[in-house]
Amino acid sequence: MPGPATLQGLAAGLDLSIEVVRAAAASAAGFVIDREQVGDPEIEILVASLARLSPEDRRHVAALVRSLLSATDAAS
């Protein structure tokens, strides 16, 4: 995933909103963007905080989430 500064630059250069560019980059990286409000402030804070992490730290968080989901699926 490109960093925030790169996404801002792409948005400015392409004359698109940052949301459109962010969604396109996420889609290209294989992420699914869910635009529904979850109604849980804790989840919203966690998701919003991810943008402040370094790319390496985000990869660690993603690996942890995949591991937790895999363990949950295996237990079901």
PQR file with spaces between the fields and no chain letter, atoms N, CA, C, O and H, PARSE charges and radii, in Angstrom:
ATOM       1  N    MET     1       0.844   -1.182    0.000 -0.4000 1.5000
ATOM       2  CA   MET     1       0.000    0.000    0.000 -0.0000 2.0000
ATOM       3  C    MET     1       0.882    1.235    0.000  0.5500 1.7000
ATOM       4  O    MET     1       1.856    1.310    0.749 -0.5500 1.4000
ATOM       5  N    PRO     2       0.545    2.194   -0.830 -0.5600 1.5000
ATOM       6  CA   PRO     2       1.268    3.470   -0.787  0.2800 2.0000
ATOM       7  C    PRO     2       1.003    4.181    0.540  0.5500 1.7000
ATOM       8  O    PRO     2      -0.044    3.994    1.159 -0.5500 1.4000
ATOM       9  N    GLY     3       1.947    4.982    0.956 -0.4000 1.5000
ATOM      10  CA   GLY     3       1.794    5.740    2.186 -0.0000 2.0000
ATOM      11  C    GLY     3       0.847    6.915    2.005  0.5500 1.7000
ATOM      12  O    GLY     3       0.464    7.242    0.882 -0.5500 1.4000
ATOM      13  H    GLY     3       2.798    5.134    0.453  0.4000 1.0000
ATOM      14  N    PRO     4       0.467    7.553    3.116 -0.5600 1.5000
ATOM      15  CA   PRO     4      -0.467    8.675    3.057  0.2800 2.0000
ATOM      16  C    PRO     4      -0.005    9.813    2.142  0.5500 1.7000
ATOM      17  O    PRO     4      -0.816   10.387    1.416 -0.5500 1.4000
ATOM      18  N    ALA     5       1.271   10.141    2.169 -0.4000 1.5000
ATOM      19  CA   ALA     5       1.766   11.242    1.332 -0.0000 2.0000
ATOM      20  C    ALA     5       1.640   10.887   -0.158  0.5500 1.7000
ATOM      21  O    ALA     5       1.285   11.738   -0.974 -0.5500 1.4000
ATOM      22  H    ALA     5       1.931    9.675    2.759  0.4000 1.0000
ATOM      23  N    THR     6       1.930    9.644   -0.499 -0.4000 1.5000
ATOM      24  CA   THR     6       1.810    9.204   -1.891 -0.0000 2.0000
ATOM      25  C    THR     6       0.357    9.239   -2.324  0.5500 1.7000
ATOM      26  O    THR     6       0.046    9.688   -3.427 -0.5500 1.4000
ATOM      27  H    THR     6       2.218    8.953    0.164  0.4000 1.0000
ATOM      28  N    LEU     7      -0.538    8.767   -1.462 -0.4000 1.5000
ATOM      29  CA   LEU     7      -1.962    8.798   -1.792 -0.0000 2.0000
ATOM      30  C    LEU     7      -2.447   10.230   -1.995  0.5500 1.7000
ATOM      31  O    LEU     7      -3.216   10.500   -2.918 -0.5500 1.4000
ATOM      32  H    LEU     7      -0.286    8.402   -0.565  0.4000 1.0000
ATOM      33  N    GLN     8      -2.002   11.153   -1.134 -0.4000 1.5000
ATOM      34  CA   GLN     8      -2.369   12.563   -1.276 -0.0000 2.0000
ATOM      35  C    GLN     8      -1.868   13.110   -2.608  0.5500 1.7000
ATOM      36  O    GLN     8      -2.583   13.828   -3.306 -0.5500 1.4000
ATOM      37  H    GLN     8      -1.377   10.934   -0.384  0.4000 1.0000
ATOM      38  N    GLY     9      -0.631   12.760   -2.948 -0.4000 1.5000
ATOM      39  CA   GLY     9      -0.055   13.228   -4.208 -0.0000 2.0000
ATOM      40  C    GLY     9      -0.807   12.688   -5.417  0.5500 1.7000
ATOM      41  O    GLY     9      -1.057   13.410   -6.383 -0.5500 1.4000
ATOM      42  H    GLY     9      -0.050   12.176   -2.381  0.4000 1.0000
ATOM      43  N    LEU    10      -1.165   11.405   -5.348 -0.4000 1.5000
ATOM      44  CA   LEU    10      -1.947   10.822   -6.434 -0.0000 2.0000
ATOM      45  C    LEU    10      -3.304   11.502   -6.564  0.5500 1.7000
ATOM      46  O    LEU    10      -3.755   11.807   -7.668 -0.5500 1.4000
ATOM      47  H    LEU    10      -0.962   10.819   -4.564  0.4000 1.0000
ATOM      48  N    ALA    11      -3.947   11.735   -5.428 -0.4000 1.5000
ATOM      49  CA   ALA    11      -5.263   12.386   -5.448 -0.0000 2.0000
ATOM      50  C    ALA    11      -5.158   13.769   -6.076  0.5500 1.7000
ATOM      51  O    ALA    11      -5.986   14.144   -6.906 -0.5500 1.4000
ATOM      52  H    ALA    11      -3.581   11.488   -4.531  0.4000 1.0000
ATOM      53  N    ALA    12      -4.142   14.522   -5.678 -0.4000 1.5000
ATOM      54  CA   ALA    12      -3.960   15.874   -6.226 -0.0000 2.0000
ATOM      55  C    ALA    12      -3.636   15.813   -7.716  0.5500 1.7000
ATOM      56  O    ALA    12      -4.206   16.558   -8.514 -0.5500 1.4000
ATOM      57  H    ALA    12      -3.470   14.217   -5.003  0.4000 1.0000
ATOM      58  N    GLY    13      -2.720   14.925   -8.084 -0.4000 1.5000
ATOM      59  CA   GLY    13      -2.307   14.820   -9.481 -0.0000 2.0000
ATOM      60  C    GLY    13      -3.414   14.335  -10.405  0.5500 1.7000
ATOM      61  O    GLY    13      -3.496   14.749  -11.561 -0.5500 1.4000
ATOM      62  H    GLY    13      -2.256   14.320   -7.436  0.4000 1.0000
ATOM      63  N    LEU    14      -4.261   13.456   -9.888 -0.4000 1.5000
ATOM      64  CA   LEU    14      -5.357   12.915  -10.694 -0.0000 2.0000
ATOM      65  C    LEU    14      -6.646   13.703  -10.546  0.5500 1.7000
ATOM      66  O    LEU    14      -7.650   13.401  -11.192 -0.5500 1.4000
ATOM      67  H    LEU    14      -4.194   13.119   -8.949  0.4000 1.0000
ATOM      68  N    ASP    15      -6.610   14.715   -9.690 -0.4000 1.5000
ATOM      69  CA   ASP    15      -7.786   15.540   -9.409 -0.0000 2.0000
ATOM      70  C    ASP    15      -8.968   14.682   -8.944  0.5500 1.7000
ATOM      71  O    ASP    15     -10.097   14.829   -9.413 -0.5500 1.4000
ATOM      72  H    ASP    15      -5.795   14.960   -9.166  0.4000 1.0000
ATOM      73  N    LEU    16      -8.659   13.770   -7.993 -0.4000 1.5000
ATOM      74  CA   LEU    16      -9.664   12.898   -7.401 -0.0000 2.0000
ATOM      75  C    LEU    16      -9.662   13.094   -5.887  0.5500 1.7000
ATOM      76  O    LEU    16      -8.702   13.617   -5.320 -0.5500 1.4000
ATOM      77  H    LEU    16      -7.742   13.650   -7.612  0.4000 1.0000
ATOM      78  N    SER    17     -10.729   12.675   -5.250 -0.4000 1.5000
ATOM      79  CA   SER    17     -10.754   12.773   -3.794 -0.0000 2.0000
ATOM      80  C    SER    17      -9.817   11.722   -3.209  0.5500 1.7000
ATOM      81  O    SER    17      -9.561   10.691   -3.831 -0.5500 1.4000
ATOM      82  H    SER    17     -11.509   12.250   -5.711  0.4000 1.0000
ATOM      83  N    ILE    18      -9.316   11.988   -2.023 -0.4000 1.5000
ATOM      84  CA   ILE    18      -8.426   11.045   -1.349 -0.0000 2.0000
ATOM      85  C    ILE    18      -9.149    9.725   -1.090  0.5500 1.7000
ATOM      86  O    ILE    18      -8.528    8.662   -1.115 -0.5500 1.4000
ATOM      87  H    ILE    18      -9.525   12.826   -1.518  0.4000 1.0000
ATOM      88  N    GLU    19     -10.450    9.787   -0.843 -0.4000 1.5000
ATOM      89  CA   GLU    19     -11.208    8.562   -0.579 -0.0000 2.0000
ATOM      90  C    GLU    19     -11.224    7.650   -1.803  0.5500 1.7000
ATOM      91  O    GLU    19     -11.088    6.433   -1.676 -0.5500 1.4000
ATOM      92  H    GLU    19     -10.954   10.650   -0.823  0.4000 1.0000
ATOM      93  N    VAL    20     -11.390    8.237   -2.982 -0.4000 1.5000
ATOM      94  CA   VAL    20     -11.403    7.455   -4.218 -0.0000 2.0000
ATOM      95  C    VAL    20     -10.040    6.812   -4.448  0.5500 1.7000
ATOM      96  O    VAL    20      -9.958    5.634   -4.794 -0.5500 1.4000
ATOM      97  H    VAL    20     -11.500    9.226   -3.085  0.4000 1.0000
ATOM      98  N    VAL    21      -8.984    7.572   -4.260 -0.4000 1.5000
ATOM      99  CA   VAL    21      -7.628    7.052   -4.472 -0.0000 2.0000
ATOM     100  C    VAL    21      -7.302    5.989   -3.434  0.5500 1.7000
ATOM     101  O    VAL    21      -6.728    4.953   -3.771 -0.5500 1.4000
ATOM     102  H    VAL    21      -9.051    8.529   -3.979  0.4000 1.0000
ATOM     103  N    ARG    22      -7.656    6.227   -2.187 -0.4000 1.5000
ATOM     104  CA   ARG    22      -7.402    5.256   -1.122 -0.0000 2.0000
ATOM     105  C    ARG    22      -8.146    3.943   -1.399  0.5500 1.7000
ATOM     106  O    ARG    22      -7.587    2.860   -1.228 -0.5500 1.4000
ATOM     107  H    ARG    22      -8.122    7.068   -1.913  0.4000 1.0000
ATOM     108  N    ALA    23      -9.393    4.048   -1.821 -0.4000 1.5000
ATOM     109  CA   ALA    23     -10.182    2.852   -2.126 -0.0000 2.0000
ATOM     110  C    ALA    23      -9.578    2.093   -3.312  0.5500 1.7000
ATOM     111  O    ALA    23      -9.527    0.863   -3.296 -0.5500 1.4000
ATOM     112  H    ALA    23      -9.847    4.929   -1.960  0.4000 1.0000
ATOM     113  N    ALA    24      -9.126    2.811   -4.327 -0.4000 1.5000
ATOM     114  CA   ALA    24      -8.523    2.162   -5.495 -0.0000 2.0000
ATOM     115  C    ALA    24      -7.217    1.467   -5.112  0.5500 1.7000
ATOM     116  O    ALA    24      -6.956    0.350   -5.558 -0.5500 1.4000
ATOM     117  H    ALA    24      -9.167    3.810   -4.339  0.4000 1.0000
ATOM     118  N    ALA    25      -6.407    2.115   -4.297 -0.4000 1.5000
ATOM     119  CA   ALA    25      -5.144    1.511   -3.861 -0.0000 2.0000
ATOM     120  C    ALA    25      -5.404    0.277   -3.011  0.5500 1.7000
ATOM     121  O    ALA    25      -4.734   -0.744   -3.167 -0.5500 1.4000
ATOM     122  H    ALA    25      -6.620    3.022   -3.935  0.4000 1.0000
ATOM     123  N    ALA    26      -6.375    0.372   -2.115 -0.4000 1.5000
ATOM     124  CA   ALA    26      -6.707   -0.766   -1.258 -0.0000 2.0000
ATOM     125  C    ALA    26      -7.221   -1.929   -2.095  0.5500 1.7000
ATOM     126  O    ALA    26      -6.852   -3.080   -1.859 -0.5500 1.4000
ATOM     127  H    ALA    26      -6.919    1.202   -1.988  0.4000 1.0000
ATOM     128  N    SER    27      -8.063   -1.633   -3.062 -0.4000 1.5000
ATOM     129  CA   SER    27      -8.602   -2.672   -3.940 -0.0000 2.0000
ATOM     130  C    SER    27      -7.482   -3.336   -4.741  0.5500 1.7000
ATOM     131  O    SER    27      -7.462   -4.558   -4.889 -0.5500 1.4000
ATOM     132  H    SER    27      -8.363   -0.699   -3.254  0.4000 1.0000
ATOM     133  N    ALA    28      -6.559   -2.536   -5.252 -0.4000 1.5000
ATOM     134  CA   ALA    28      -5.437   -3.073   -6.020 -0.0000 2.0000
ATOM     135  C    ALA    28      -4.538   -3.957   -5.155  0.5500 1.7000
ATOM     136  O    ALA    28      -3.906   -4.888   -5.653 -0.5500 1.4000
ATOM     137  H    ALA    28      -6.576   -1.543   -5.132  0.4000 1.0000
ATOM     138  N    ALA    29      -4.488   -3.654   -3.847 -0.4000 1.5000
ATOM     139  CA   ALA    29      -3.674   -4.447   -2.926 -0.0000 2.0000
ATOM     140  C    ALA    29      -4.430   -5.661   -2.394  0.5500 1.7000
ATOM     141  O    ALA    29      -3.887   -6.445   -1.616 -0.5500 1.4000
ATOM     142  H    ALA    29      -5.001   -2.897   -3.442  0.4000 1.0000
ATOM     143  N    GLY    30      -5.686   -5.812   -2.817 -0.4000 1.5000
ATOM     144  CA   GLY    30      -6.459   -6.974   -2.399 -0.0000 2.0000
ATOM     145  C    GLY    30      -7.283   -6.784   -1.142  0.5500 1.7000
ATOM     146  O    GLY    30      -7.799   -7.754   -0.587 -0.5500 1.4000
ATOM     147  H    GLY    30      -6.127   -5.175   -3.449  0.4000 1.0000
ATOM     148  N    PHE    31      -7.416   -5.551   -0.685 -0.4000 1.5000
ATOM     149  CA   PHE    31      -8.215   -5.275    0.502 -0.0000 2.0000
ATOM     150  C    PHE    31      -9.656   -4.979    0.108  0.5500 1.7000
ATOM     151  O    PHE    31      -9.923   -4.465   -0.978 -0.5500 1.4000
ATOM     152  H    PHE    31      -6.997   -4.762   -1.135  0.4000 1.0000
ATOM     153  N    VAL    32     -10.563   -5.303    0.990 -0.4000 1.5000
ATOM     154  CA   VAL    32     -11.969   -4.993    0.786 -0.0000 2.0000
ATOM     155  C    VAL    32     -12.309   -3.830    1.693  0.5500 1.7000
ATOM     156  O    VAL    32     -12.067   -3.880    2.899 -0.5500 1.4000
ATOM     157  H    VAL    32     -10.345   -5.720    1.873  0.4000 1.0000
ATOM     158  N    ILE    33     -12.869   -2.784    1.114 -0.4000 1.5000
ATOM     159  CA   ILE    33     -13.239   -1.597    1.882 -0.0000 2.0000
ATOM     160  C    ILE    33     -14.702   -1.708    2.256  0.5500 1.7000
ATOM     161  O    ILE    33     -15.564   -1.843    1.387 -0.5500 1.4000
ATOM     162  H    ILE    33     -13.066   -2.743    0.135  0.4000 1.0000
ATOM     163  N    ASP    34     -14.979   -1.650    3.534 -0.4000 1.5000
ATOM     164  CA   ASP    34     -16.354   -1.688    4.031 -0.0000 2.0000
ATOM     165  C    ASP    34     -16.691   -0.282    4.501  0.5500 1.7000
ATOM     166  O    ASP    34     -16.103    0.208    5.465 -0.5500 1.4000
ATOM     167  H    ASP    34     -14.279   -1.540    4.239  0.4000 1.0000
ATOM     168  N    ARG    35     -17.618    0.361    3.837 -0.4000 1.5000
ATOM     169  CA   ARG    35     -17.937    1.744    4.155 -0.0000 2.0000
ATOM     170  C    ARG    35     -19.073    1.880    5.157  0.5500 1.7000
ATOM     171  O    ARG    35     -19.463    2.998    5.496 -0.5500 1.4000
ATOM     172  H    ARG    35     -18.095   -0.038    3.054  0.4000 1.0000
ATOM     173  N    GLU    36     -19.611    0.764    5.638 -0.4000 1.5000
ATOM     174  CA   GLU    36     -20.680    0.834    6.619 -0.0000 2.0000
ATOM     175  C    GLU    36     -20.124    1.223    7.983  0.5500 1.7000
ATOM     176  O    GLU    36     -19.045    0.780    8.377 -0.5500 1.4000
ATOM     177  H    GLU    36     -19.295   -0.144    5.363  0.4000 1.0000
ATOM     178  N    GLN    37     -20.864    2.047    8.685 -0.4000 1.5000
ATOM     179  CA   GLN    37     -20.497    2.362   10.059 -0.0000 2.0000
ATOM     180  C    GLN    37     -20.772    1.132   10.904  0.5500 1.7000
ATOM     181  O    GLN    37     -21.835    0.522   10.784 -0.5500 1.4000
ATOM     182  H    GLN    37     -21.740    2.407    8.364  0.4000 1.0000
ATOM     183  N    VAL    38     -19.840    0.765   11.744 -0.4000 1.5000
ATOM     184  CA   VAL    38     -20.019   -0.431   12.548 -0.0000 2.0000
ATOM     185  C    VAL    38     -20.753   -0.131   13.851  0.5500 1.7000
ATOM     186  O    VAL    38     -21.270   -1.040   14.500 -0.5500 1.4000
ATOM     187  H    VAL    38     -18.977    1.260   11.841  0.4000 1.0000
ATOM     188  N    GLY    39     -20.798    1.120   14.225 -0.4000 1.5000
ATOM     189  CA   GLY    39     -21.515    1.497   15.438 -0.0000 2.0000
ATOM     190  C    GLY    39     -20.761    1.177   16.712  0.5500 1.7000
ATOM     191  O    GLY    39     -21.286    1.386   17.806 -0.5500 1.4000
ATOM     192  H    GLY    39     -20.378    1.859   13.698  0.4000 1.0000
ATOM     193  N    ASP    40     -19.544    0.676   16.597 -0.4000 1.5000
ATOM     194  CA   ASP    40     -18.735    0.361   17.763 -0.0000 2.0000
ATOM     195  C    ASP    40     -17.540    1.310   17.777  0.5500 1.7000
ATOM     196  O    ASP    40     -16.636    1.176   16.953 -0.5500 1.4000
ATOM     197  H    ASP    40     -19.118    0.506   15.709  0.4000 1.0000
ATOM     198  N    PRO    41     -17.528    2.263   18.699 -0.5600 1.5000
ATOM     199  CA   PRO    41     -16.447    3.257   18.719  0.2800 2.0000
ATOM     200  C    PRO    41     -15.058    2.625   18.850  0.5500 1.7000
ATOM     201  O    PRO    41     -14.088    3.154   18.308 -0.5500 1.4000
ATOM     202  N    GLU    42     -14.956    1.516   19.552 -0.4000 1.5000
ATOM     203  CA   GLU    42     -13.655    0.864   19.715 -0.0000 2.0000
ATOM     204  C    GLU    42     -13.117    0.380   18.366  0.5500 1.7000
ATOM     205  O    GLU    42     -11.932    0.541   18.072 -0.5500 1.4000
ATOM     206  H    GLU    42     -15.744    1.086   19.992  0.4000 1.0000
ATOM     207  N    ILE    43     -13.980   -0.205   17.563 -0.4000 1.5000
ATOM     208  CA   ILE    43     -13.558   -0.682   16.238 -0.0000 2.0000
ATOM     209  C    ILE    43     -13.193    0.501   15.351  0.5500 1.7000
ATOM     210  O    ILE    43     -12.185    0.460   14.646 -0.5500 1.4000
ATOM     211  H    ILE    43     -14.942   -0.336   17.802  0.4000 1.0000
ATOM     212  N    GLU    44     -14.002    1.551   15.380 -0.4000 1.5000
ATOM     213  CA   GLU    44     -13.720    2.719   14.551 -0.0000 2.0000
ATOM     214  C    GLU    44     -12.384    3.362   14.927  0.5500 1.7000
ATOM     215  O    GLU    44     -11.646    3.803   14.045 -0.5500 1.4000
ATOM     216  H    GLU    44     -14.821    1.584   15.953  0.4000 1.0000
ATOM     217  N    ILE    45     -12.066    3.421   16.210 -0.4000 1.5000
ATOM     218  CA   ILE    45     -10.788    3.982   16.661 -0.0000 2.0000
ATOM     219  C    ILE    45      -9.636    3.100   16.202  0.5500 1.7000
ATOM     220  O    ILE    45      -8.611    3.601   15.741 -0.5500 1.4000
ATOM     221  H    ILE    45     -12.665    3.063   16.926  0.4000 1.0000
ATOM     222  N    LEU    46      -9.806    1.773   16.329 -0.4000 1.5000
ATOM     223  CA   LEU    46      -8.750    0.854   15.889 -0.0000 2.0000
ATOM     224  C    LEU    46      -8.463    1.007   14.403  0.5500 1.7000
ATOM     225  O    LEU    46      -7.306    1.092   13.993 -0.5500 1.4000
ATOM     226  H    LEU    46     -10.639    1.365   16.703  0.4000 1.0000
ATOM     227  N    VAL    47      -9.506    1.042   13.608 -0.4000 1.5000
ATOM     228  CA   VAL    47      -9.333    1.151   12.156 -0.0000 2.0000
ATOM     229  C    VAL    47      -8.706    2.500   11.796  0.5500 1.7000
ATOM     230  O    VAL    47      -7.784    2.558   10.983 -0.5500 1.4000
ATOM     231  H    VAL    47     -10.446    0.973   13.941  0.4000 1.0000
ATOM     232  N    ALA    48      -9.194    3.564   12.388 -0.4000 1.5000
ATOM     233  CA   ALA    48      -8.647    4.889   12.087 -0.0000 2.0000
ATOM     234  C    ALA    48      -7.183    5.002   12.509  0.5500 1.7000
ATOM     235  O    ALA    48      -6.409    5.721   11.878 -0.5500 1.4000
ATOM     236  H    ALA    48      -9.944    3.517   13.048  0.4000 1.0000
ATOM     237  N    SER    49      -6.808    4.304   13.558 -0.4000 1.5000
ATOM     238  CA   SER    49      -5.433    4.372   14.073 -0.0000 2.0000
ATOM     239  C    SER    49      -4.440    3.655   13.168  0.5500 1.7000
ATOM     240  O    SER    49      -3.245    3.945   13.220 -0.5500 1.4000
ATOM     241  H    SER    49      -7.437    3.720   14.070  0.4000 1.0000
ATOM     242  N    LEU    50      -4.900    2.742   12.356 -0.4000 1.5000
ATOM     243  CA   LEU    50      -3.987    1.991   11.493 -0.0000 2.0000
ATOM     244  C    LEU    50      -3.212    2.904   10.552  0.5500 1.7000
ATOM     245  O    LEU    50      -2.058    2.623   10.233 -0.5500 1.4000
ATOM     246  H    LEU    50      -5.871    2.507   12.313  0.4000 1.0000
ATOM     247  N    ALA    51      -3.821    3.976   10.112 -0.4000 1.5000
ATOM     248  CA   ALA    51      -3.152    4.896    9.185 -0.0000 2.0000
ATOM     249  C    ALA    51      -1.925    5.546    9.817  0.5500 1.7000
ATOM     250  O    ALA    51      -1.035    6.010    9.105 -0.5500 1.4000
ATOM     251  H    ALA    51      -4.760    4.205   10.372  0.4000 1.0000
ATOM     252  N    ARG    52      -1.872    5.583   11.129 -0.4000 1.5000
ATOM     253  CA   ARG    52      -0.742    6.220   11.817 -0.0000 2.0000
ATOM     254  C    ARG    52       0.443    5.267   11.990  0.5500 1.7000
ATOM     255  O    ARG    52       1.528    5.696   12.384 -0.5500 1.4000
ATOM     256  H    ARG    52      -2.596    5.206   11.708  0.4000 1.0000
ATOM     257  N    LEU    53       0.243    3.972   11.697 -0.4000 1.5000
ATOM     258  CA   LEU    53       1.318    3.000   11.840 -0.0000 2.0000
ATOM     259  C    LEU    53       2.212    3.008   10.605  0.5500 1.7000
ATOM     260  O    LEU    53       1.801    3.408    9.516 -0.5500 1.4000
ATOM     261  H    LEU    53      -0.638    3.623   11.377  0.4000 1.0000
ATOM     262  N    SER    54       3.440    2.557   10.808 -0.4000 1.5000
ATOM     263  CA   SER    54       4.347    2.415    9.671 -0.0000 2.0000
ATOM     264  C    SER    54       3.866    1.246    8.803  0.5500 1.7000
ATOM     265  O    SER    54       3.121    0.391    9.282 -0.5500 1.4000
ATOM     266  H    SER    54       3.774    2.232   11.693  0.4000 1.0000
ATOM     267  N    PRO    55       4.280    1.203    7.546 -0.5600 1.5000
ATOM     268  CA   PRO    55       3.884    0.072    6.695  0.2800 2.0000
ATOM     269  C    PRO    55       4.270   -1.277    7.307  0.5500 1.7000
ATOM     270  O    PRO    55       3.506   -2.238    7.221 -0.5500 1.4000
ATOM     271  N    GLU    56       5.430   -1.349    7.913 -0.4000 1.5000
ATOM     272  CA   GLU    56       5.864   -2.602    8.544 -0.0000 2.0000
ATOM     273  C    GLU    56       4.953   -2.978    9.705  0.5500 1.7000
ATOM     274  O    GLU    56       4.572   -4.141    9.846 -0.5500 1.4000
ATOM     275  H    GLU    56       6.051   -0.568    7.983  0.4000 1.0000
ATOM     276  N    ASP    57       4.604   -2.005   10.534 -0.4000 1.5000
ATOM     277  CA   ASP    57       3.705   -2.283   11.651 -0.0000 2.0000
ATOM     278  C    ASP    57       2.317   -2.686   11.166  0.5500 1.7000
ATOM     279  O    ASP    57       1.679   -3.552   11.765 -0.5500 1.4000
ATOM     280  H    ASP    57       4.913   -1.061   10.419  0.4000 1.0000
ATOM     281  N    ARG    58       1.841   -2.062   10.079 -0.4000 1.5000
ATOM     282  CA   ARG    58       0.547   -2.454    9.531 -0.0000 2.0000
ATOM     283  C    ARG    58       0.581   -3.900    9.035  0.5500 1.7000
ATOM     284  O    ARG    58      -0.397   -4.632    9.185 -0.5500 1.4000
ATOM     285  H    ARG    58       2.359   -1.358    9.592  0.4000 1.0000
ATOM     286  N    ARG    59       1.708   -4.310    8.444 -0.4000 1.5000
ATOM     287  CA   ARG    59       1.840   -5.706    8.009 -0.0000 2.0000
ATOM     288  C    ARG    59       1.773   -6.653    9.210  0.5500 1.7000
ATOM     289  O    ARG    59       1.174   -7.725    9.127 -0.5500 1.4000
ATOM     290  H    ARG    59       2.502   -3.715    8.322  0.4000 1.0000
ATOM     291  N    HIS    60       2.391   -6.253   10.326 -0.4000 1.5000
ATOM     292  CA   HIS    60       2.327   -7.077   11.542 -0.0000 2.0000
ATOM     293  C    HIS    60       0.893   -7.174   12.056  0.5500 1.7000
ATOM     294  O    HIS    60       0.439   -8.249   12.448 -0.5500 1.4000
ATOM     295  H    HIS    60       2.878   -5.382   10.394  0.4000 1.0000
ATOM     296  N    VAL    61       0.192   -6.056   12.052 -0.4000 1.5000
ATOM     297  CA   VAL    61      -1.207   -6.058   12.507 -0.0000 2.0000
ATOM     298  C    VAL    61      -2.051   -6.937   11.587  0.5500 1.7000
ATOM     299  O    VAL    61      -2.882   -7.713   12.059 -0.5500 1.4000
ATOM     300  H    VAL    61       0.561   -5.183   11.734  0.4000 1.0000
ATOM     301  N    ALA    62      -1.843   -6.820   10.288 -0.4000 1.5000
ATOM     302  CA   ALA    62      -2.599   -7.638    9.338 -0.0000 2.0000
ATOM     303  C    ALA    62      -2.315   -9.119    9.555  0.5500 1.7000
ATOM     304  O    ALA    62      -3.231   -9.938    9.491 -0.5500 1.4000
ATOM     305  H    ALA    62      -1.168   -6.190    9.905  0.4000 1.0000
ATOM     306  N    ALA    63      -1.064   -9.469    9.808 -0.4000 1.5000
ATOM     307  CA   ALA    63      -0.715  -10.873   10.057 -0.0000 2.0000
ATOM     308  C    ALA    63      -1.388  -11.368   11.336  0.5500 1.7000
ATOM     309  O    ALA    63      -1.876  -12.498   11.387 -0.5500 1.4000
ATOM     310  H    ALA    63      -0.319   -8.804    9.860  0.4000 1.0000
ATOM     311  N    LEU    64      -1.415  -10.530   12.359 -0.4000 1.5000
ATOM     312  CA   LEU    64      -2.068  -10.907   13.609 -0.0000 2.0000
ATOM     313  C    LEU    64      -3.561  -11.126   13.395  0.5500 1.7000
ATOM     314  O    LEU    64      -4.126  -12.099   13.894 -0.5500 1.4000
ATOM     315  H    LEU    64      -1.019   -9.613   12.317  0.4000 1.0000
ATOM     316  N    VAL    65      -4.197  -10.230   12.659 -0.4000 1.5000
ATOM     317  CA   VAL    65      -5.635  -10.363   12.397 -0.0000 2.0000
ATOM     318  C    VAL    65      -5.909  -11.638   11.607  0.5500 1.7000
ATOM     319  O    VAL    65      -6.839  -12.378   11.927 -0.5500 1.4000
ATOM     320  H    VAL    65      -3.738   -9.439   12.254  0.4000 1.0000
ATOM     321  N    ARG    66      -5.098  -11.902   10.570 -0.4000 1.5000
ATOM     322  CA   ARG    66      -5.284  -13.136    9.803 -0.0000 2.0000
ATOM     323  C    ARG    66      -5.134  -14.365   10.691  0.5500 1.7000
ATOM     324  O    ARG    66      -5.896  -15.324   10.568 -0.5500 1.4000
ATOM     325  H    ARG    66      -4.343  -11.301   10.310  0.4000 1.0000
ATOM     326  N    SER    67      -4.158  -14.335   11.578 -0.4000 1.5000
ATOM     327  CA   SER    67      -3.934  -15.457   12.490 -0.0000 2.0000
ATOM     328  C    SER    67      -5.124  -15.648   13.432  0.5500 1.7000
ATOM     329  O    SER    67      -5.568  -16.775   13.653 -0.5500 1.4000
ATOM     330  H    SER    67      -3.538  -13.556   11.678  0.4000 1.0000
ATOM     331  N    LEU    68      -5.634  -14.558   13.982 -0.4000 1.5000
ATOM     332  CA   LEU    68      -6.787  -14.648   14.885 -0.0000 2.0000
ATOM     333  C    LEU    68      -8.032  -15.152   14.156  0.5500 1.7000
ATOM     334  O    LEU    68      -8.781  -15.971   14.689 -0.5500 1.4000
ATOM     335  H    LEU    68      -5.274  -13.643   13.802  0.4000 1.0000
ATOM     336  N    LEU    69      -8.248  -14.659   12.935 -0.4000 1.5000
ATOM     337  CA   LEU    69      -9.400  -15.117   12.167 -0.0000 2.0000
ATOM     338  C    LEU    69      -9.280  -16.589   11.796  0.5500 1.7000
ATOM     339  O    LEU    69     -10.267  -17.324   11.824 -0.5500 1.4000
ATOM     340  H    LEU    69      -7.639  -13.994   12.502  0.4000 1.0000
ATOM     341  N    SER    70      -8.082  -17.013   11.452 -0.4000 1.5000
ATOM     342  CA   SER    70      -7.846  -18.407   11.112 -0.0000 2.0000
ATOM     343  C    SER    70      -8.104  -19.308   12.320  0.5500 1.7000
ATOM     344  O    SER    70      -8.699  -20.378   12.186 -0.5500 1.4000
ATOM     345  H    SER    70      -7.280  -16.416   11.429  0.4000 1.0000
ATOM     346  N    ALA    71      -7.657  -18.873   13.494 -0.4000 1.5000
ATOM     347  CA   ALA    71      -7.894  -19.649   14.719 -0.0000 2.0000
ATOM     348  C    ALA    71      -9.385  -19.701   15.050  0.5500 1.7000
ATOM     349  O    ALA    71      -9.888  -20.732   15.497 -0.5500 1.4000
ATOM     350  H    ALA    71      -7.174  -18.004   13.603  0.4000 1.0000
ATOM     351  N    THR    72     -10.084  -18.599   14.833 -0.4000 1.5000
ATOM     352  CA   THR    72     -11.518  -18.557   15.077 -0.0000 2.0000
ATOM     353  C    THR    72     -12.261  -19.482   14.121  0.5500 1.7000
ATOM     354  O    THR    72     -13.172  -20.206   14.523 -0.5500 1.4000
ATOM     355  H    THR    72      -9.676  -17.762   14.469  0.4000 1.0000
ATOM     356  N    ASP    73     -11.855  -19.449   12.831 -0.4000 1.5000
ATOM     357  CA   ASP    73     -12.489  -20.315   11.838 -0.0000 2.0000
ATOM     358  C    ASP    73     -12.227  -21.784   12.151  0.5500 1.7000
ATOM     359  O    ASP    73     -13.115  -22.621   11.986 -0.5500 1.4000
ATOM     360  H    ASP    73     -11.115  -18.861   12.505  0.4000 1.0000
ATOM     361  N    ALA    74     -11.016  -22.101   12.600 -0.4000 1.5000
ATOM     362  CA   ALA    74     -10.678  -23.491   12.918 -0.0000 2.0000
ATOM     363  C    ALA    74     -11.456  -24.000   14.138  0.5500 1.7000
ATOM     364  O    ALA    74     -11.774  -25.185   14.235 -0.5500 1.4000
ATOM     365  H    ALA    74     -10.295  -21.421   12.734  0.4000 1.0000
ATOM     366  N    ALA    75     -11.755  -23.085   15.062 -0.4000 1.5000
ATOM     367  CA   ALA    75     -12.490  -23.474   16.272 -0.0000 2.0000
ATOM     368  C    ALA    75     -13.990  -23.657   16.002  0.5500 1.7000
ATOM     369  O    ALA    75     -14.697  -24.288   16.788 -0.5500 1.4000
ATOM     370  H    ALA    75     -11.497  -22.123   14.983  0.4000 1.0000
ATOM     371  N    SER    76     -14.467  -23.093   14.877 -0.4000 1.5000
ATOM     372  CA   SER    76     -15.908  -23.173   14.567 -0.0000 2.0000
ATOM     373  C    SER    76     -16.308  -24.506   14.015  0.5500 1.7000
ATOM     374  O    SER    76     -17.481  -24.720   13.709 -0.5500 1.4000
ATOM     375  H    SER    76     -13.893  -22.580   14.239  0.4000 1.0000
